Amino acid sequence: NAGVTQTPKFQVLKTGQSMTLQCAQDMNHEYMSWYRQDPGMGLRLIHYSVGAGITDQGEVPNGYNVSRSTTEDFPLRLLSAAPSQTSVYFCASSSRPGDRDYGYTFGSGTRLTVV
Amino acid sequence: AQRVTQPEKLLSVFKGAPVELKCNYSYSGSPELFWYVQYSRQRLQLLLRHISRESIKGFTADLNKGETSFHLKKPFAQEEDSAMYYCALGEDSSYKLIFGSGTRLLVRP
């Protein structure tokens, strides 16, 4: 049981380039989300999805797009990378609130640097 | 608005000393509270859920609805407890998880 898998682990982009961060989970979780982690700011929600075909914006969505075509996958697209998007990105998934094992499972993160 | 506050950026204690990491929340509904731990450059791991009332690695946390707090405690800190600790609030109306800014715990020998 792999849990939540993120790729790549590291990435360097030039300003203006685009890329997709991949996230996949094998726990049949309905809910998936993307966070960015910056020093002193904790984790901030970028986008989330409550099921295939359903996505919504979080706290800091600008510059990012998501889609959820399957339950397993939730890729995050950077449309035109900016230095302000230099961060560590975490994908997470969870079962329903109220489920016995409710709780978020996180991926290992993608460390992105935009130069 | 929903908010999670961790007032201490850094907490430094000596090995064997008691530890209390503070967490206060603001939420009008019925919250689910969590503590997550992140060891150096690793993924976040679930440490505690308030509903399960477990004790993991010697840590406990009690939800105090009157004070809107969910402080994390351990009676005797160990060096391996050094890590970043995040308090998080799960909304009962959605799946969203709102994080505090985190507290770095440093346990000195």
Interface residues (C-beta under 8 A of the other chain):
Chain A: E30 Y31 S33 Y35 G40 M41 G42 L43 R44 L45 Y48 V50 G58 F90 A92 S94 R96 P97 Y102 G103 Y104 T105 F106 G107 S108 G109
Chain B: Q6 K9 E32 F34 Y36 Q42 R43 L44 Q45 L46 R49 I51 Y86 A88 G90 E91 D92 S94 Y95 K96 L97 I98 F99 G100 S101 G102
